[in-house]
């Protein structure tokens, strides 16, 4: 499978408009983290980010520092900026929290979601499957975020949404490991399809259970991969 997530982060960014530059740069970088377009440990340079987005360094620096405060990015010794990762324990702890919070969102979404929104989720899932089939890691992670975020939005709970997005800001980059190292697999059919069935039937219990199964079954390979990374000896510095 082609590992497109190994491309530099600047290749994954798009230029921003001239109005409210800091806010627009922040939104672009934040979305890149949420969608898993930046891999843990990847070093970011203010100058390169500014060039990629067609802005000066000042709004980029402001946006980067905000994301450092939100723990999506990390400032290393010597002021180097890197994409924050998660240890296995951190990932599992956040997944436990996600199971509760996103389960709550799934229950609310099952009661409130409109048919058009279910259609959007189904199309996001189709994009995910198509991207996995051709080995497009960036498109697969972007489609996966669109699917899950669509559920968060459909819940109609803005305070819950803000909390979940804060967790995904840290969780998103770890999903860069999925392709090609830990692509989600399931013992039966894809759990996204069970989520869609629960939403169509307006069944909060079934929707929550299907989402929980998606997280645990689909993420089993990622857990194994993170464990292997921590068990392997560190590479000598060059």
Backbone as CSV, one residue per row, in Angstrom:
resi,resn,N_x,N_y,N_z,CA_x,CA_y,CA_z,C_x,C_y,C_z
1,UNK,0.850,-1.193,0.000,0.000,0.000,0.000,0.886,1.243,0.000
2,UNK,0.572,2.190,-0.828,1.354,3.415,-0.936,1.178,4.263,0.317
3,UNK,2.280,4.595,0.998,2.220,5.325,2.267,2.349,6.814,1.992
4,UNK,1.274,7.454,1.549,1.330,8.863,1.190,1.528,9.749,2.392
5,UNK,1.303,9.242,3.599,1.459,10.070,4.791,2.921,10.306,5.119
6,UNK,3.830,9.692,4.409,5.238,9.949,4.643,5.694,11.207,3.922
7,UNK,4.846,11.808,3.092,5.207,13.048,2.451,5.316,14.152,3.488
8,UNK,6.172,15.157,3.260,6.294,16.250,4.227,4.953,16.917,4.490
9,UNK,4.790,17.432,5.707,3.526,18.063,6.082,3.172,19.211,5.164
10,UNK,4.182,19.921,4.673,3.897,21.068,3.807,3.231,20.653,2.504
11,UNK,3.425,19.405,2.102,2.770,18.922,0.880,1.295,18.649,1.115
12,UNK,0.872,18.612,2.377,-0.504,18.292,2.721,-1.328,19.541,3.018
13,UNK,-0.750,20.730,2.826,-1.426,21.972,3.175,-1.837,22.724,1.931
14,UNK,-2.810,23.610,2.085,-3.296,24.416,0.978,-3.160,25.892,1.319
15,UNK,-3.000,26.749,0.313,-2.900,28.187,0.585,-4.163,28.710,1.264
16,UNK,-4.003,29.766,2.057,-5.139,30.369,2.746,-5.358,31.774,2.232
17,UNK,-6.566,32.309,2.447,-6.895,33.664,2.022,-6.184,34.701,2.867
18,UNK,-6.350,35.966,2.497,-5.624,37.050,3.150,-6.345,37.616,4.362
19,UNK,-7.643,37.376,4.503,-8.393,37.922,5.624,-8.232,37.027,6.848
20,UNK,-8.041,37.652,8.014,-7.912,36.915,9.271,-6.910,35.765,9.117
21,UNK,-5.697,36.117,8.744,-4.710,35.112,8.374,-4.420,34.122,9.496
22,UNK,-4.214,34.623,10.700,-3.862,33.716,11.796,-4.963,32.680,12.017
23,UNK,-6.215,33.133,11.970,-7.328,32.212,12.156,-7.418,31.197,11.041
24,UNK,-7.168,31.624,9.829,-7.242,30.708,8.684,-6.086,29.702,8.704
25,UNK,-4.909,30.174,9.059,-3.773,29.267,9.163,-4.024,28.248,10.276
26,UNK,-4.514,28.722,11.393,-4.841,27.824,12.507,-5.848,26.763,12.063
27,UNK,-6.891,27.193,11.358,-7.923,26.252,10.919,-7.350,25.205,9.977
28,UNK,-6.468,25.616,9.076,-5.877,24.669,8.126,-4.972,23.665,8.841
29,UNK,-4.129,24.145,9.738,-3.243,23.244,10.467,-4.035,22.314,11.378
30,UNK,-5.044,22.871,12.029,-5.869,22.066,12.931,-6.584,20.956,12.168
31,UNK,-7.126,21.292,11.000,-7.808,20.289,10.189,-6.834,19.212,9.726
32,UNK,-5.616,19.615,9.380,-4.616,18.637,8.960,-4.305,17.650,10.084
33,UNK,-4.282,18.134,11.325,-4.053,17.252,12.465,-5.249,16.338,12.691
34,UNK,-6.458,16.898,12.644,-7.661,16.099,12.853,-7.793,14.990,11.819
35,UNK,-7.414,15.294,10.591,-7.569,14.337,9.499,-6.401,13.365,9.375
36,UNK,-5.416,13.469,10.256,-4.282,12.552,10.179,-3.363,12.808,9.018
37,UNK,-3.312,14.073,8.551,-2.422,14.407,7.444,-1.004,14.716,7.908
38,UNK,-0.798,14.775,9.216,0.533,15.015,9.777,0.864,13.864,10.715
39,UNK,2.039,13.292,10.563,2.419,12.113,11.329,3.132,12.500,12.620
40,UNK,2.967,11.721,13.689,3.649,11.999,14.955,5.162,12.095,14.768
41,UNK,5.758,13.098,15.415,7.195,13.280,15.344,7.674,14.074,14.152
42,UNK,6.777,14.370,13.214,7.179,15.129,12.042,7.544,16.552,12.444
43,UNK,8.687,17.008,11.980,9.139,18.351,12.334,8.548,19.379,11.378
44,UNK,8.065,20.463,11.944,7.465,21.542,11.162,8.326,22.797,11.277
45,UNK,8.580,23.420,10.162,9.353,24.661,10.143,8.432,25.817,9.757
46,UNK,8.484,26.864,10.548,7.612,28.014,10.318,7.763,28.530,8.892
47,UNK,8.987,28.632,8.435,9.239,29.177,7.097,8.602,28.310,6.021
48,UNK,8.741,26.992,6.148,8.173,26.095,5.145,6.646,26.119,5.169
49,UNK,6.069,26.169,6.369,4.613,26.241,6.476,4.090,27.526,5.846
50,UNK,4.770,28.624,6.105,4.345,29.903,5.549,4.393,29.877,4.024
51,UNK,5.457,29.296,3.475,5.572,29.213,2.018,4.485,28.328,1.426
52,UNK,4.196,27.215,2.082,3.187,26.285,1.573,1.807,26.908,1.551
53,UNK,1.516,27.785,2.542,0.191,28.384,2.628,0.133,29.787,2.053
54,UNK,1.255,30.280,1.559,1.268,31.568,0.887,1.034,32.755,1.803
55,UNK,1.570,32.686,3.022,1.400,33.778,3.980,2.763,34.093,4.599
56,UNK,2.789,35.148,5.404,4.022,35.486,6.106,4.200,34.555,7.301
57,UNK,5.338,34.641,7.944,5.633,33.750,9.058,4.863,34.115,10.328
58,UNK,4.453,35.372,10.469,3.805,35.794,11.715,2.505,35.046,11.999
59,UNK,1.535,34.988,11.071,0.309,34.240,11.383,0.557,32.753,11.584
60,UNK,1.557,32.205,10.898,1.884,30.790,11.092,2.413,30.573,12.498
61,UNK,3.288,31.466,12.941,3.845,31.332,14.292,2.739,31.417,15.343
62,UNK,1.797,32.334,15.154,0.691,32.472,16.099,-0.154,31.200,16.128
63,UNK,-0.458,30.662,14.947,-1.289,29.453,14.870,-0.565,28.259,15.480
64,UNK,0.715,28.137,15.203,1.492,27.024,15.735,1.531,27.068,17.258
65,UNK,1.742,28.250,17.819,1.807,28.348,19.274,0.463,28.009,19.915
66,UNK,-0.637,28.357,19.246,-1.948,27.984,19.766,-2.109,26.462,19.773
67,UNK,-1.651,25.816,18.731,-1.759,24.361,18.660,-0.797,23.676,19.634
68,UNK,0.309,24.320,19.954,1.188,23.794,21.008,0.454,23.834,22.342
69,UNK,-0.246,24.930,22.601,-1.006,25.041,23.852,-2.120,24.004,23.919
70,UNK,-2.667,23.641,22.765,-3.744,22.651,22.721,-3.212,21.221,22.619
71,UNK,-1.888,21.062,22.603,-1.204,19.774,22.645,-1.310,18.979,21.342
72,UNK,-1.701,19.652,20.263,-1.662,18.996,18.963,-0.256,19.003,18.388
73,UNK,0.502,20.061,18.710,1.900,20.178,18.338,2.734,20.244,19.611
74,UNK,4.030,20.001,19.461,4.915,19.997,20.624,6.135,20.852,20.317
75,UNK,6.552,21.640,21.285,7.779,22.408,21.148,8.900,21.644,21.843
76,UNK,9.859,21.211,21.047,10.972,20.451,21.580,12.089,21.387,22.027
77,UNK,13.142,20.806,22.576,14.295,21.589,22.979,14.863,22.325,21.769
78,UNK,15.308,23.533,21.993,15.826,24.320,20.890,14.748,24.923,20.031
79,UNK,13.498,24.909,20.544,12.352,25.530,19.878,11.933,24.822,18.598
80,UNK,12.329,23.565,18.418,11.859,22.802,17.269,10.396,22.423,17.492
81,UNK,9.586,22.549,16.447,8.161,22.223,16.520,7.927,20.878,15.847
82,UNK,7.299,19.949,16.558,6.987,18.651,15.988,5.516,18.323,16.211
83,UNK,5.010,17.403,15.408,3.647,16.917,15.583,3.623,15.983,16.790
84,UNK,2.718,16.253,17.715,2.662,15.459,18.939,2.138,14.055,18.642
85,UNK,2.703,13.077,19.316,2.219,11.712,19.213,1.606,11.265,20.527
86,UNK,1.277,10.004,20.609,0.732,9.427,21.833,1.467,8.134,22.141
87,UNK,1.716,7.901,23.417,2.183,6.582,23.816,0.994,5.626,23.745
88,UNK,1.269,4.339,23.843,0.188,3.366,23.830,-0.761,3.610,24.999
89,UNK,-0.207,3.882,26.173,-1.062,4.134,27.334,-1.930,5.372,27.128
90,UNK,-1.356,6.406,26.548,-2.138,7.613,26.283,-3.246,7.340,25.271
91,UNK,-2.904,6.594,24.219,-3.909,6.264,23.209,-5.068,5.490,23.828
92,UNK,-4.745,4.491,24.650,-5.794,3.676,25.261,-6.634,4.495,26.246
93,UNK,-5.992,5.379,26.980,-6.755,6.223,27.905,-7.707,7.143,27.149
94,UNK,-7.191,7.766,26.087,-8.059,8.641,25.299,-9.161,7.842,24.606
95,UNK,-8.862,6.610,24.198,-9.907,5.792,23.580,-11.008,5.464,24.590
96,UNK,-10.637,5.213,25.836,-11.634,4.971,26.872,-12.545,6.182,27.043
97,UNK,-11.944,7.362,27.014,-12.730,8.600,27.120,-13.594,8.782,25.882
98,UNK,-13.013,8.490,24.707,-13.761,8.631,23.457,-14.970,7.697,23.433
99,UNK,-14.797,6.485,23.945,-15.913,5.539,23.955,-17.112,6.118,24.696
100,UNK,-16.855,6.836,25.769,-17.949,7.449,26.525,-18.509,8.668,25.798
101,UNK,-17.632,9.588,25.408,-18.095,10.843,24.824,-18.678,10.645,23.422
102,UNK,-17.984,9.878,22.585,-18.501,9.655,21.237,-19.685,8.697,21.263
103,UNK,-19.738,7.840,22.274,-20.935,7.017,22.447,-22.147,7.877,22.756
104,UNK,-21.952,8.885,23.601,-23.026,9.827,23.896,-23.450,10.577,22.645
105,UNK,-22.461,10.989,21.848,-22.779,11.679,20.593,-23.539,10.763,19.639
106,UNK,-23.152,9.485,19.586,-23.835,8.532,18.704,-25.290,8.352,19.115
107,UNK,-25.542,8.267,20.412,-26.922,8.128,20.888,-27.757,9.342,20.506
108,UNK,-27.197,10.530,20.710,-27.928,11.754,20.373,-28.147,11.856,18.871
109,UNK,-27.118,11.476,18.099,-27.238,11.547,16.644,-28.336,10.624,16.132
110,UNK,-28.455,9.442,16.735,-29.476,8.494,16.288,-30.875,9.068,16.418
111,UNK,-31.081,9.947,17.365,-32.396,10.536,17.586,-32.615,11.821,16.790
112,UNK,-31.523,12.449,16.331,-31.646,13.775,15.720,-31.232,13.848,14.257
113,UNK,-30.448,12.886,13.798,-29.864,13.006,12.464,-30.937,12.997,11.380
114,UNK,-30.689,13.766,10.335,-31.603,13.833,9.198,-31.144,12.868,8.102
115,UNK,-32.066,12.429,7.260,-31.690,11.484,6.198,-30.554,11.988,5.309
116,UNK,-30.546,13.291,5.014,-29.477,13.824,4.163,-28.118,13.658,4.827
117,UNK,-28.061,13.825,6.140,-26.801,13.670,6.851,-26.352,12.209,6.862
118,UNK,-27.309,11.288,6.959,-26.958,9.864,6.871,-26.365,9.565,5.495
119,UNK,-26.940,10.188,4.475,-26.403,10.016,3.136,-24.971,10.515,3.032
120,UNK,-24.666,11.636,3.688,-23.303,12.154,3.692,-22.351,11.185,4.379
121,UNK,-22.804,10.602,5.486,-21.975,9.621,6.183,-21.718,8.401,5.304
122,UNK,-22.741,7.939,4.620,-22.583,6.780,3.736,-21.585,7.072,2.625
123,UNK,-21.633,8.282,2.080,-20.678,8.655,1.030,-19.264,8.765,1.579
124,UNK,-19.124,9.263,2.814,-17.802,9.321,3.436,-17.239,7.913,3.611
125,UNK,-18.094,6.984,4.022,-17.638,5.599,4.164,-17.233,5.018,2.815
126,UNK,-18.000,5.312,1.778,-17.644,4.818,0.444,-16.289,5.376,0.001
127,UNK,-16.028,6.642,0.310,-14.728,7.230,-0.034,-13.608,6.547,0.731
128,UNK,-13.880,6.208,1.996,-12.881,5.501,2.800,-12.533,4.158,2.175
129,UNK,-13.537,3.395,1.839,-13.305,2.068,1.263,-12.556,2.184,-0.066
130,UNK,-12.954,3.153,-0.896,-12.298,3.330,-2.191,-10.836,3.740,-2.010
131,UNK,-10.576,4.618,-1.044,-9.207,5.074,-0.804,-8.333,3.932,-0.288
132,UNK,-8.882,3.110,0.598,-8.122,1.954,1.090,-7.805,0.992,-0.050
133,UNK,-8.743,0.856,-0.962,-8.566,-0.104,-2.062,-7.382,0.279,-2.959
134,UNK,-7.193,1.588,-3.172,-6.114,2.038,-4.062,-4.868,2.462,-3.289
135,UNK,-4.909,2.361,-1.960,-3.736,2.691,-1.166,-3.505,4.166,-0.955
136,UNK,-4.562,4.975,-0.995,-4.435,6.408,-0.758,-4.662,6.679,0.727
137,UNK,-3.574,6.723,1.486,-3.662,6.862,2.932,-4.264,8.186,3.357
138,UNK,-3.883,9.262,2.700,-4.394,10.587,3.060,-5.900,10.641,2.866
139,UNK,-6.374,10.169,1.730,-7.810,10.196,1.455,-8.571,9.284,2.408
140,UNK,-7.982,8.156,2.780,-8.651,7.239,3.697,-8.831,7.874,5.069
141,UNK,-7.778,8.475,5.597,-7.891,9.120,6.908,-8.832,10.322,6.859
142,UNK,-8.803,11.054,5.768,-9.704,12.207,5.640,-11.158,11.743,5.614
143,UNK,-11.436,10.671,4.896,-12.802,10.147,4.832,-13.238,9.586,6.183
144,UNK,-12.313,8.953,6.896,-12.649,8.415,8.213,-13.009,9.535,9.175
145,UNK,-12.243,10.625,9.135,-12.567,11.780,9.981,-13.937,12.348,9.596
146,UNK,-14.213,12.448,8.301,-15.504,12.978,7.849,-16.653,12.123,8.379
147,UNK,-16.464,10.812,8.394,-17.512,9.921,8.900,-17.754,10.158,10.382
148,UNK,-16.698,10.122,11.165,-16.858,10.279,12.610,-17.307,11.693,12.979
149,UNK,-16.727,12.667,12.313,-17.107,14.049,12.626,-18.557,14.313,12.249
150,UNK,-19.027,13.666,11.203,-20.430,13.822,10.829,-21.369,13.355,11.935
151,UNK,-20.982,12.300,12.630,-21.775,11.822,13.763,-21.723,12.837,14.898
152,UNK,-20.523,13.357,15.170,-20.375,14.354,16.234,-21.273,15.565,15.961
153,UNK,-21.284,16.019,14.722,-22.085,17.184,14.359,-23.574,16.879,14.466
154,UNK,-23.967,15.682,14.032,-25.386,15.318,14.029,-25.957,15.230,15.433
155,UNK,-25.097,15.064,16.438,-25.579,14.998,17.821,-26.219,16.307,18.262
156,UNK,-25.819,17.412,17.636,-26.395,18.706,17.988,-26.046,19.158,19.397
157,UNK,-24.844,18.814,19.860,-24.392,19.167,21.216,-23.057,19.895,21.094
158,UNK,-23.078,21.211,20.927,-21.841,21.955,20.639,-20.782,21.863,21.722
159,UNK,-21.170,21.800,22.979,-20.161,21.689,24.033,-19.476,20.325,23.979
160,UNK,-20.245,19.284,23.749,-19.667,17.948,23.587,-18.770,17.904,22.364
161,UNK,-19.208,18.544,21.291,-18.421,18.589,20.058,-17.046,19.196,20.312
162,UNK,-16.992,20.295,21.059,-15.721,20.965,21.332,-14.779,20.046,22.108
163,UNK,-15.311,19.300,23.061,-14.474,18.391,23.850,-13.944,17.257,22.974
164,UNK,-14.819,16.681,22.154,-14.403,15.580,21.282,-13.337,16.045,20.291
165,UNK,-13.521,17.230,19.720,-12.541,17.736,18.766,-11.190,17.961,19.444
166,UNK,-11.205,18.395,20.706,-9.958,18.557,21.432,-9.214,17.249,21.592
167,UNK,-9.945,16.164,21.811,-9.319,14.850,21.920,-8.807,14.380,20.561
168,UNK,-9.606,14.595,19.517,-9.191,14.171,18.174,-7.989,14.965,17.677
169,UNK,-7.800,16.175,18.185,-6.631,16.951,17.796,-5.351,16.206,18.163
170,UNK,-5.404,15.459,19.254,-4.263,14.650,19.684,-4.319,13.247,19.082
171,UNK,-5.512,12.754,18.818,-5.688,11.400,18.298,-5.429,11.312,16.798
172,UNK,-5.766,12.362,16.066,-5.675,12.333,14.611,-4.306,11.950,14.076
173,UNK,-3.230,12.612,14.543,-1.914,12.259,13.999,-1.523,10.794,14.198
174,UNK,-1.956,10.176,15.289,-1.617,8.774,15.536,-2.215,7.884,14.449
175,UNK,-3.345,8.311,13.872,-3.975,7.517,12.827,-3.149,7.499,11.545
176,UNK,-2.126,8.348,11.474,-1.211,8.277,10.341,-0.486,6.929,10.306
177,UNK,-0.442,6.236,11.450,0.187,4.914,11.493,-0.671,3.832,10.829
178,UNK,-1.955,4.120,10.641,-2.850,3.083,10.129,-2.401,2.533,8.784
179,UNK,-1.985,3.432,7.913,-1.628,3.026,6.550,-0.152,3.316,6.307
180,UNK,0.630,2.300,6.014,0.246,0.925,5.694,0.416,-0.055,6.859
181,UNK,0.643,0.441,8.077,1.083,-0.431,9.157,-0.038,-1.133,9.913
182,UNK,-1.226,-0.554,9.982,-2.262,-1.121,10.850,-3.657,-0.831,10.307
183,UNK,-3.868,-1.096,9.042,-5.165,-0.811,8.431,-6.284,-1.523,9.198
184,UNK,-7.398,-0.835,9.453,-8.486,-1.433,10.243,-9.042,-2.694,9.585
185,UNK,-9.289,-3.701,10.414,-9.941,-4.929,9.961,-11.021,-5.298,10.974
186,UNK,-11.980,-6.118,10.532,-13.121,-6.480,11.371,-13.408,-7.963,11.192
187,UNK,-13.895,-8.625,12.253,-14.211,-10.051,12.132,-15.385,-10.313,11.200
188,UNK,-16.268,-9.330,11.064,-17.399,-9.437,10.148,-17.362,-8.298,9.148
189,UNK,-18.508,-7.725,8.858,-18.533,-6.607,7.924,-18.036,-5.335,8.610
190,UNK,-17.770,-4.315,7.833,-17.246,-3.056,8.350,-18.239,-2.466,9.347
191,UNK,-17.732,-2.079,10.506,-18.609,-1.578,11.558,-19.258,-0.236,11.206
192,UNK,-18.685,0.501,10.268,-19.357,1.720,9.816,-20.748,1.409,9.263
193,UNK,-20.874,0.251,8.632,-22.174,-0.130,8.080,-23.172,-0.388,9.197
194,UNK,-22.708,-0.948,10.314,-23.589,-1.156,11.463,-23.998,0.187,12.078
195,UNK,-23.057,1.132,12.104,-23.387,2.473,12.597,-24.472,3.094,11.728
196,UNK,-24.315,2.988,10.432,-25.307,3.549,9.507,-26.671,2.886,9.697
197,UNK,-26.685,1.582,9.907,-27.953,0.886,10.152,-28.613,1.407,11.425
198,UNK,-27.820,1.582,12.478,-28.367,2.093,13.727,-28.954,3.477,13.576
199,UNK,-28.281,4.318,12.804,-28.782,5.679,12.575,-30.072,5.652,11.769
200,UNK,-30.112,4.823,10.737,-31.321,4.744,9.905,-32.515,4.236,10.714
201,UNK,-32.242,3.335,11.651,-33.317,2.771,12.465,-33.629,3.636,13.695
202,UNK,-32.867,4.717,13.854,-33.013,5.627,15.003,-32.929,4.860,16.314
203,UNK,-31.914,4.011,16.365,-31.699,3.141,17.526,-30.437,3.608,18.258
204,UNK,-30.573,4.357,19.351,-29.395,4.879,20.053,-28.490,3.778,20.599
205,UNK,-29.081,2.722,21.124,-28.284,1.647,21.724,-27.451,0.935,20.661
206,UNK,-28.070,0.599,19.554,-27.357,-0.106,18.487,-26.282,0.778,17.864
207,UNK,-26.596,2.064,17.704,-25.620,2.979,17.108,-24.398,3.118,17.998
208,UNK,-24.628,3.274,19.284,-23.505,3.393,20.226,-22.678,2.115,20.236
209,UNK,-23.322,0.981,20.266,-22.596,-0.290,20.294,-21.766,-0.484,19.025
210,UNK,-22.321,-0.107,17.884,-21.593,-0.261,16.623,-20.386,0.663,16.580
211,UNK,-20.537,1.870,17.077,-19.407,2.804,17.096,-18.309,2.306,18.030
212,UNK,-18.696,1.765,19.186,-17.714,1.218,20.118,-16.963,0.049,19.489
213,UNK,-17.686,-0.808,18.777,-17.042,-1.937,18.110,-16.085,-1.455,17.027
214,UNK,-16.456,-0.396,16.324,-15.575,0.161,15.298,-14.265,0.625,15.920
215,UNK,-14.348,1.313,17.064,-13.138,1.813,17.718,-12.240,0.675,18.202
216,UNK,-12.834,-0.311,18.836,-12.025,-1.370,19.444,-11.533,-2.384,18.410
217,UNK,-12.418,-2.845,17.528,-12.008,-3.819,16.520,-11.129,-3.169,15.446
218,UNK,-11.602,-2.031,14.939,-10.833,-1.355,13.898,-9.495,-0.836,14.386
219,UNK,-9.398,-0.547,15.679,-8.157,-0.022,16.224,-7.234,-1.064,16.812
220,UNK,-7.593,-2.335,16.732,-6.766,-3.391,17.333,-5.380,-3.448,16.699
221,UNK,-5.317,-3.301,15.396,-4.027,-3.311,14.719,-3.157,-2.133,15.121
222,UNK,-3.782,-0.983,15.341,-3.037,0.200,15.766,-2.458,-0.007,17.164
223,UNK,-3.237,-0.627,18.037,-2.731,-0.938,19.384,-1.497,-1.841,19.281
224,UNK,-1.579,-2.858,18.448,-0.421,-3.757,18.280,0.779,-3.012,17.715
225,UNK,0.528,-2.116,16.767,1.622,-1.366,16.149,2.282,-0.432,17.154
226,UNK,1.485,0.278,17.946,2.058,1.168,18.954,2.865,0.376,19.984
227,UNK,2.357,-0.804,20.350,3.089,-1.657,21.285,4.427,-2.072,20.687
228,UNK,4.426,-2.427,19.414,5.665,-2.835,18.756,6.654,-1.681,18.682
229,UNK,6.157,-0.480,18.412,7.044,0.685,18.348,7.716,0.930,19.690
230,UNK,6.966,0.774,20.761,7.534,1.019,22.085,8.467,-0.103,22.521
231,UNK,8.228,-1.297,22.002,9.067,-2.437,22.383,10.377,-2.470,21.618
232,UNK,10.417,-1.826,20.450,11.639,-1.859,19.642,12.654,-0.875,20.210
233,UNK,13.945,-1.205,20.132,14.971,-0.299,20.660,15.044,0.982,19.841
234,UNK,15.340,2.104,20.481,15.432,3.378,19.751,16.558,3.345,18.742
235,UNK,16.362,4.035,17.641,17.404,4.110,16.616,18.512,5.041,17.074
236,UNK,19.763,4.669,16.798,20.870,5.558,17.191,20.808,6.879,16.420
237,UNK,21.164,7.957,17.093,21.155,9.268,16.456,22.252,9.334,15.416
238,UNK,21.958,10.021,14.324,22.939,10.153,13.236,23.650,11.503,13.333
